[in-house]
Amino acid sequence: MFTIDDLADRLGGYLPPDEIQQVKRAFYYAEQAHDGQRRRSGEPYVTHPLAVANILANMHMDHQSLMSAMLHDVIEDTGVSKEALAEQFGKPVAELVDGVSKLTQITFEDKAVAQAENFQKMVLAMSRDIRVIIVKLADRLHNMRTLGALRPEKKRRIARETLEIYARIASRLGINTIRVELEDLSFQALHPMRAERIKRAVSSARGHRRSAIRQIQTALQKSLDDEGLAGTVVGRQKHLLSIYKKMRDQRKPFAEIMDVFGFRIITEDVDSCYRILGVVHNLYKPVPGRFKDYIAIPKANGYQSLHTTLFGSGGMPIEVQIRTREMEAMANNGIAAHWLYKAGQTDHPIAEGSHARAREWVKGLLEMQRHAGDSLEFIEHVKNDLFPDDIYVFTPRGDIMELPQGATVIDFAYAVHTDIGNSCIACRIDRHLAPLSTRLESGQTLEIITAPGARPNLAWLNFVVTAKARSAIRHALKHQQQTEAVQLGRRLLNKALADFETSLEELPEHVLPELLDELTLNNEESLLESIGLGTRVAHVVARRLVDLLHGDATEAGERTLVSQGPIVISGAEGMVIKFARCCHPLPGDPVVGHLSVGKGIVVHRTECRNLDELKGDPDKLFALEWSNEISEDFPVALRIEIESRRGLVAELASLVTDADANIERIGIEERDARLSIVHLTLAVRDRVHLARLIKRIRNLSHVGKITRVGN
């Protein structure tokens, strides 16, 4: 069994004796704290923190990380407090332990909510010290190695969570060794029979391919030696989940997946990487379009390497990765390489760059967390943000921006800055104007055009792919709706108070706080927002305010109501005034407002049949009138009976354009061989504009009846 002395011997290779002594002291403290506790497997509990520390020792993590690994379950599973740990081992170690703790003492109605809340806590801890996530990954890795003692359903739940969150975080931070093992252990827990069959097939195939691998490896090594280039050629093995995903996604049999031979060439410096690339391309013909230069443009997690695919003898594909020793360390240890180089007292730019990128990523997570509605929405954003296939685009200044495959102009704008995304109105791609929904391709240069008063559009959510853009748009729309709801609520409440010959501004200071206390609301904005969104009725709130003002409900109820004018609308109020699709009201139509819970006021034409059941409820309906200053276009639906003939749609489109209107939707339904019904949705300014347009359509030959659609 692995002991603390074995660990101390390993640490002697890179830590000074006094730091090793502190790690040992943390172990003995944990051993005493966990005394009598056992794991499901029956082993003493302290074997788990020791194993976690051993995983971190493989990555050459610093002594504080190793101490927190020893102590990471002490706060959660024993009576020891964070303050006691800080007193014993210092504040940094106590903060690390607190960050890694799982908070299982908090009970949630739903396990998914509990996991999401725990992950949010971890993100906050990561923002203070990035080592928290490395200790957490090592903790999860040892838990996955010892899943055997758990019930099958619990195994599957933990494996799924590991695959969806922890393996992806390890990938995002570039810790490849942990990622691969977490993925394979999760795959074996979720699909034990499939994993076993693939494992046996890999073992069998490896035996058959041994001579071919040796032959290619010898040929590559000889070419390097002939050119006097220092480099070591090693075989590269695929892991189980990678093979399974390729078989499933590419619908290929196992034999075709294993036909690809993978090699890695490790060399001394970047210059040698490119020289070796030339040598292997001379030896075997490269496959067009399969070369990737991650040295010039590293991945987001700091990964750097040259990737190329070659045609070997007999046409067999050979995948070759070429990198330096430092890049190899980065590929395996990712952000942990920062401490690997720190241990050797050398600040290496690759490791430092990885550390900076990791901090940027955590900063992005914190921004998403602030914008997310709840912890489950946040964790969905994180899942979408992890594991993207990347593309690289350029800012006008030549800076490289990394985005996931399928990203749009809007995703790019939010990647630059949230304020840029919120105020984006247009874009130039390679100096040409392009729609905001355009899917981006690697190598393009983008210039975002903004306007001071611009706001995000709800339709953007239909095509953005990055989590940052999605959460920022939702946050902005929610804030926009809240602001507009408060403004509408103020107008509705003042209109209702005007019936009692008063207004919000005229009420004494004590009245509104009394009502807020009654309704258990924090502030005036909350009350006005609820009125604007239709969850409270303005007339009822006004009557209660008047009751409180006069101190006598009967007297207030018997006051003579003064008839007030209707609410004026212009069509530009935003998200809390909507126009009904059933009757398509236009400026000039007599209109009425229906208060819909959560939406605000929905505007209908007064003759709309959908309002029949509401006409007896004055608190739900509001008299409205159109403003004299309207600059918006409004949709209207027409039904046109017309004789079938060629060029019909083109003729109608030309006529509508000449009349300064827009076609939003057109559909043609054949009534019989001679007659067709055209369903036309247009955008027009007002009722007069529509009348002029209908008159022009009637002048067309073969047009019969024209009806404005609206129930």
VENJO-V733409 format. One record per residue. N is the residue number from 0. SS is DSSP state (alpha for helix, beta for strand, coil for the rest). BURIAL is + if it has 16 or more other ideal C-beta (glycine too) atoms within 10 Angstrom, else -. Layout:
# VENJO-V733409
N/SS/BURIAL ; N/SS/BURIAL
This chain:
# VENJO-V733409
0/coil/- ; 1/coil/- ; 2/coil/- ; 3/alpha/+ ; 4/alpha/- ; 5/alpha/- ; 6/alpha/+ ; 7/alpha/+ ; 8/alpha/- ; 9/alpha/+ ; 10/alpha/+ ; 11/coil/- ; 12/coil/- ; 13/coil/+ ; 14/coil/+ ; 15/coil/- ; 16/alpha/- ; 17/alpha/- ; 18/alpha/+ ; 19/alpha/+ ; 20/alpha/- ; 21/alpha/+ ; 22/alpha/+ ; 23/alpha/+ ; 24/alpha/- ; 25/alpha/+ ; 26/alpha/+ ; 27/alpha/- ; 28/alpha/+ ; 29/alpha/+ ; 30/alpha/+ ; 31/alpha/- ; 32/alpha/+ ; 33/coil/+ ; 34/coil/- ; 35/coil/- ; 36/coil/- ; 37/beta/- ; 38/coil/- ; 39/coil/- ; 40/coil/- ; 41/coil/- ; 42/coil/- ; 43/beta/- ; 44/coil/+ ; 45/alpha/+ ; 46/alpha/+ ; 47/alpha/+ ; 48/alpha/+ ; 49/alpha/+ ; 50/alpha/+ ; 51/alpha/+ ; 52/alpha/+ ; 53/alpha/+ ; 54/alpha/+ ; 55/alpha/+ ; 56/alpha/+ ; 57/alpha/- ; 58/coil/+ ; 59/coil/+ ; 60/coil/+ ; 61/coil/+ ; 62/alpha/+ ; 63/alpha/+ ; 64/alpha/+ ; 65/alpha/+ ; 66/alpha/+ ; 67/alpha/+ ; 68/alpha/+ ; 69/alpha/+ ; 70/alpha/+ ; 71/coil/+ ; 72/coil/+ ; 73/alpha/+ ; 74/alpha/+ ; 75/alpha/- ; 76/alpha/- ; 77/coil/+ ; 78/coil/- ; 79/coil/+ ; 80/coil/- ; 81/alpha/- ; 82/alpha/- ; 83/alpha/- ; 84/alpha/+ ; 85/alpha/+ ; 86/alpha/- ; 87/alpha/- ; 88/alpha/+ ; 89/coil/- ; 90/alpha/- ; 91/alpha/+ ; 92/alpha/+ ; 93/alpha/+ ; 94/alpha/+ ; 95/alpha/+ ; 96/alpha/+ ; 97/alpha/+ ; 98/alpha/+ ; 99/alpha/+ ; 100/coil/+ ; 101/coil/+ ; 102/coil/- ; 103/coil/- ; 104/coil/- ; 105/coil/- ; 106/coil/- ; 107/coil/- ; 108/coil/- ; 109/coil/- ; 110/alpha/- ; 111/alpha/- ; 112/alpha/- ; 113/alpha/+ ; 114/alpha/+ ; 115/alpha/+ ; 116/alpha/+ ; 117/alpha/+ ; 118/alpha/+ ; 119/alpha/+ ; 120/alpha/+ ; 121/alpha/+ ; 122/alpha/+ ; 123/alpha/- ; 124/alpha/+ ; 125/alpha/+ ; 126/alpha/+ ; 127/alpha/- ; 128/coil/+ ; 129/coil/+ ; 130/alpha/+ ; 131/alpha/+ ; 132/alpha/+ ; 133/alpha/+ ; 134/alpha/+ ; 135/alpha/+ ; 136/alpha/+ ; 137/alpha/+ ; 138/alpha/+ ; 139/alpha/+ ; 140/alpha/+ ; 141/alpha/+ ; 142/alpha/+ ; 143/alpha/+ ; 144/alpha/- ; 145/coil/+ ; 146/alpha/+ ; 147/alpha/- ; 148/alpha/- ; 149/coil/+ ; 150/coil/- ; 151/alpha/- ; 152/alpha/- ; 153/alpha/- ; 154/alpha/+ ; 155/alpha/+ ; 156/alpha/- ; 157/alpha/+ ; 158/alpha/+ ; 159/alpha/- ; 160/alpha/+ ; 161/alpha/+ ; 162/alpha/+ ; 163/alpha/+ ; 164/alpha/+ ; 165/alpha/+ ; 166/alpha/+ ; 167/alpha/+ ; 168/alpha/+ ; 169/alpha/+ ; 170/alpha/+ ; 171/alpha/+ ; 172/coil/+ ; 173/coil/+ ; 174/coil/+ ; 175/alpha/+ ; 176/alpha/+ ; 177/alpha/+ ; 178/alpha/+ ; 179/alpha/+ ; 180/alpha/+ ; 181/alpha/+ ; 182/alpha/+ ; 183/alpha/+ ; 184/alpha/+ ; 185/alpha/+ ; 186/alpha/+ ; 187/alpha/+ ; 188/alpha/+ ; 189/alpha/+ ; 190/coil/+ ; 191/alpha/- ; 192/alpha/- ; 193/alpha/- ; 194/alpha/+ ; 195/alpha/- ; 196/alpha/- ; 197/alpha/+ ; 198/alpha/- ; 199/alpha/- ; 200/alpha/- ; 201/alpha/+ ; 202/alpha/- ; 203/alpha/- ; 204/alpha/- ; 205/alpha/- ; 206/alpha/- ; 207/alpha/- ; 208/alpha/+ ; 209/alpha/- ; 210/alpha/- ; 211/alpha/- ; 212/alpha/- ; 213/alpha/- ; 214/alpha/- ; 215/alpha/+ ; 216/alpha/- ; 217/alpha/- ; 218/alpha/+ ; 219/alpha/+ ; 220/alpha/- ; 221/alpha/- ; 222/alpha/+ ; 223/alpha/+ ; 224/alpha/- ; 225/alpha/- ; 226/coil/- ; 227/coil/- ; 228/coil/+ ; 229/coil/- ; 230/beta/+ ; 231/beta/- ; 232/beta/+ ; 233/beta/- ; 234/beta/- ; 235/beta/- ; 236/coil/- ; 237/coil/+ ; 238/coil/- ; 239/alpha/+ ; 240/alpha/+ ; 241/alpha/- ; 242/alpha/+ ; 243/alpha/+ ; 244/alpha/- ; 245/alpha/+ ; 246/alpha/+ ; 247/alpha/- ; 248/alpha/- ; 249/coil/- ; 250/coil/- ; 251/coil/- ; 252/coil/- ; 253/alpha/+ ; 254/alpha/- ; 255/alpha/- ; 256/alpha/+ ; 257/alpha/+ ; 258/coil/- ; 259/coil/- ; 260/beta/+ ; 261/beta/+ ; 262/beta/+ ; 263/beta/+ ; 264/beta/+ ; 265/beta/+ ; 266/beta/+ ; 267/coil/- ; 268/coil/- ; 269/alpha/+ ; 270/alpha/- ; 271/alpha/+ ; 272/alpha/+ ; 273/alpha/- ; 274/alpha/+ ; 275/alpha/+ ; 276/alpha/+ ; 277/alpha/- ; 278/alpha/+ ; 279/alpha/+ ; 280/alpha/- ; 281/alpha/- ; 282/alpha/+ ; 283/coil/+ ; 284/beta/- ; 285/beta/+ ; 286/coil/- ; 287/coil/- ; 288/coil/- ; 289/coil/- ; 290/coil/- ; 291/beta/- ; 292/beta/- ; 293/coil/+ ; 294/coil/+ ; 295/coil/- ; 296/coil/- ; 297/coil/+ ; 298/coil/+ ; 299/coil/+ ; 300/coil/+ ; 301/coil/+ ; 302/coil/+ ; 303/coil/+ ; 304/coil/+ ; 305/beta/+ ; 306/beta/+ ; 307/beta/+ ; 308/beta/+ ; 309/beta/+ ; 310/beta/- ; 311/coil/+ ; 312/alpha/- ; 313/alpha/- ; 314/alpha/- ; 315/coil/- ; 316/beta/+ ; 317/beta/+ ; 318/beta/+ ; 319/beta/+ ; 320/beta/+ ; 321/beta/+ ; 322/beta/+ ; 323/beta/+ ; 324/alpha/- ; 325/alpha/+ ; 326/alpha/+ ; 327/alpha/+ ; 328/alpha/+ ; 329/alpha/+ ; 330/alpha/+ ; 331/alpha/+ ; 332/alpha/+ ; 333/alpha/+ ; 334/alpha/+ ; 335/alpha/+ ; 336/alpha/+ ; 337/alpha/+ ; 338/alpha/+ ; 339/alpha/+ ; 340/alpha/+ ; 341/alpha/+ ; 342/alpha/+ ; 343/coil/- ; 344/coil/- ; 345/coil/- ; 346/coil/- ; 347/coil/+ ; 348/alpha/- ; 349/alpha/+ ; 350/alpha/+ ; 351/alpha/- ; 352/alpha/+ ; 353/alpha/+ ; 354/alpha/+ ; 355/alpha/- ; 356/alpha/+ ; 357/alpha/+ ; 358/alpha/- ; 359/alpha/- ; 360/alpha/+ ; 361/alpha/+ ; 362/alpha/- ; 363/alpha/+ ; 364/alpha/+ ; 365/alpha/- ; 366/alpha/+ ; 367/alpha/+ ; 368/alpha/+ ; 369/alpha/- ; 370/alpha/+ ; 371/coil/+ ; 372/coil/- ; 373/coil/- ; 374/alpha/+ ; 375/alpha/- ; 376/alpha/+ ; 377/alpha/+ ; 378/alpha/+ ; 379/alpha/- ; 380/alpha/+ ; 381/alpha/+ ; 382/alpha/- ; 383/alpha/+ ; 384/alpha/+ ; 385/coil/+ ; 386/coil/- ; 387/coil/+ ; 388/coil/- ; 389/beta/- ; 390/beta/+ ; 391/beta/+ ; 392/beta/+ ; 393/beta/+ ; 394/beta/- ; 395/coil/- ; 396/coil/- ; 397/coil/- ; 398/coil/- ; 399/beta/- ; 400/beta/+ ; 401/beta/+ ; 402/beta/+ ; 403/beta/+ ; 404/coil/- ; 405/coil/- ; 406/coil/+ ; 407/beta/+ ; 408/alpha/+ ; 409/alpha/+ ; 410/alpha/+ ; 411/alpha/+ ; 412/alpha/+ ; 413/alpha/+ ; 414/alpha/+ ; 415/alpha/- ; 416/coil/- ; 417/alpha/+ ; 418/alpha/- ; 419/alpha/- ; 420/alpha/+ ; 421/alpha/+ ; 422/coil/+ ; 423/beta/+ ; 424/beta/- ; 425/beta/- ; 426/beta/+ ; 427/beta/- ; 428/beta/+ ; 429/coil/- ; 430/coil/- ; 431/beta/- ; 432/beta/- ; 433/beta/+ ; 434/coil/- ; 435/coil/+ ; 436/coil/- ; 437/coil/+ ; 438/beta/- ; 439/coil/+ ; 440/coil/- ; 441/coil/- ; 442/coil/- ; 443/coil/+ ; 444/beta/- ; 445/beta/+ ; 446/beta/- ; 447/beta/+ ; 448/beta/- ; 449/beta/- ; 450/coil/- ; 451/coil/- ; 452/coil/- ; 453/coil/- ; 454/coil/- ; 455/coil/+ ; 456/coil/- ; 457/alpha/- ; 458/alpha/- ; 459/alpha/+ ; 460/alpha/- ; 461/alpha/- ; 462/coil/+ ; 463/coil/+ ; 464/coil/+ ; 465/coil/+ ; 466/alpha/+ ; 467/alpha/+ ; 468/alpha/+ ; 469/alpha/+ ; 470/alpha/+ ; 471/alpha/+ ; 472/alpha/+ ; 473/alpha/+ ; 474/alpha/+ ; 475/alpha/+ ; 476/alpha/+ ; 477/alpha/- ; 478/alpha/- ; 479/alpha/+ ; 480/alpha/+ ; 481/alpha/+ ; 482/alpha/+ ; 483/alpha/+ ; 484/alpha/+ ; 485/alpha/+ ; 486/alpha/+ ; 487/alpha/+ ; 488/alpha/+ ; 489/alpha/+ ; 490/alpha/+ ; 491/alpha/+ ; 492/alpha/+ ; 493/alpha/+ ; 494/alpha/+ ; 495/alpha/+ ; 496/alpha/+ ; 497/alpha/+ ; 498/coil/+ ; 499/coil/+ ; 500/coil/- ; 501/coil/+ ; 502/coil/- ; 503/coil/- ; 504/coil/- ; 505/coil/- ; 506/coil/+ ; 507/coil/- ; 508/alpha/- ; 509/alpha/- ; 510/alpha/+ ; 511/alpha/+ ; 512/alpha/- ; 513/alpha/- ; 514/alpha/+ ; 515/alpha/- ; 516/alpha/- ; 517/alpha/- ; 518/coil/- ; 519/coil/- ; 520/coil/+ ; 521/coil/- ; 522/coil/- ; 523/alpha/+ ; 524/alpha/- ; 525/alpha/+ ; 526/alpha/+ ; 527/alpha/+ ; 528/alpha/+ ; 529/alpha/+ ; 530/alpha/+ ; 531/alpha/+ ; 532/coil/+ ; 533/coil/+ ; 534/coil/- ; 535/coil/+ ; 536/coil/+ ; 537/alpha/+ ; 538/alpha/+ ; 539/alpha/- ; 540/alpha/+ ; 541/alpha/+ ; 542/alpha/+ ; 543/alpha/+ ; 544/alpha/+ ; 545/alpha/+ ; 546/alpha/+ ; 547/alpha/+ ; 548/alpha/+ ; 549/alpha/- ; 550/coil/- ; 551/coil/- ; 552/alpha/- ; 553/alpha/- ; 554/alpha/- ; 555/alpha/+ ; 556/alpha/- ; 557/coil/- ; 558/coil/- ; 559/coil/- ; 560/coil/- ; 561/coil/- ; 562/coil/- ; 563/coil/- ; 564/coil/- ; 565/coil/- ; 566/beta/+ ; 567/beta/- ; 568/beta/+ ; 569/coil/- ; 570/coil/+ ; 571/coil/- ; 572/coil/+ ; 573/coil/- ; 574/coil/+ ; 575/coil/+ ; 576/beta/+ ; 577/beta/+ ; 578/beta/+ ; 579/coil/+ ; 580/coil/- ; 581/coil/+ ; 582/coil/+ ; 583/coil/+ ; 584/coil/+ ; 585/coil/+ ; 586/coil/+ ; 587/coil/- ; 588/coil/+ ; 589/coil/- ; 590/beta/+ ; 591/beta/+ ; 592/beta/+ ; 593/beta/+ ; 594/beta/+ ; 595/beta/- ; 596/coil/- ; 597/coil/- ; 598/coil/+ ; 599/beta/+ ; 600/beta/+ ; 601/beta/+ ; 602/beta/+ ; 603/beta/+ ; 604/beta/+ ; 605/coil/- ; 606/coil/- ; 607/coil/+ ; 608/alpha/- ; 609/alpha/- ; 610/alpha/+ ; 611/alpha/- ; 612/alpha/- ; 613/alpha/- ; 614/coil/- ; 615/coil/- ; 616/coil/- ; 617/coil/- ; 618/coil/- ; 619/coil/+ ; 620/beta/+ ; 621/beta/+ ; 622/beta/+ ; 623/beta/+ ; 624/beta/- ; 625/beta/+ ; 626/coil/- ; 627/coil/- ; 628/coil/- ; 629/coil/+ ; 630/coil/- ; 631/coil/- ; 632/coil/+ ; 633/beta/+ ; 634/beta/+ ; 635/beta/+ ; 636/beta/+ ; 637/beta/+ ; 638/beta/- ; 639/beta/+ ; 640/beta/- ; 641/beta/+ ; 642/beta/- ; 643/coil/- ; 644/coil/- ; 645/coil/- ; 646/coil/- ; 647/alpha/+ ; 648/alpha/- ; 649/alpha/- ; 650/alpha/+ ; 651/alpha/+ ; 652/alpha/- ; 653/alpha/- ; 654/alpha/- ; 655/alpha/+ ; 656/alpha/- ; 657/alpha/- ; 658/coil/+ ; 659/coil/- ; 660/coil/+ ; 661/beta/- ; 662/beta/- ; 663/beta/- ; 664/beta/- ; 665/beta/- ; 666/beta/- ; 667/beta/- ; 668/beta/- ; 669/beta/- ; 670/coil/- ; 671/coil/- ; 672/coil/- ; 673/coil/- ; 674/beta/- ; 675/beta/+ ; 676/beta/+ ; 677/beta/+ ; 678/beta/- ; 679/beta/+ ; 680/beta/+ ; 681/beta/+ ; 682/beta/- ; 683/beta/+ ; 684/coil/+ ; 685/coil/+ ; 686/alpha/+ ; 687/alpha/- ; 688/alpha/+ ; 689/alpha/+ ; 690/alpha/- ; 691/alpha/- ; 692/alpha/+ ; 693/alpha/+ ; 694/alpha/- ; 695/alpha/- ; 696/alpha/+ ; 697/alpha/- ; 698/coil/- ; 699/coil/- ; 700/coil/- ; 701/coil/- ; 702/beta/- ; 703/beta/- ; 704/beta/- ; 705/beta/+ ; 706/beta/- ; 707/beta/+ ; 708/beta/- ; 709/coil/+ ; 710/coil/-
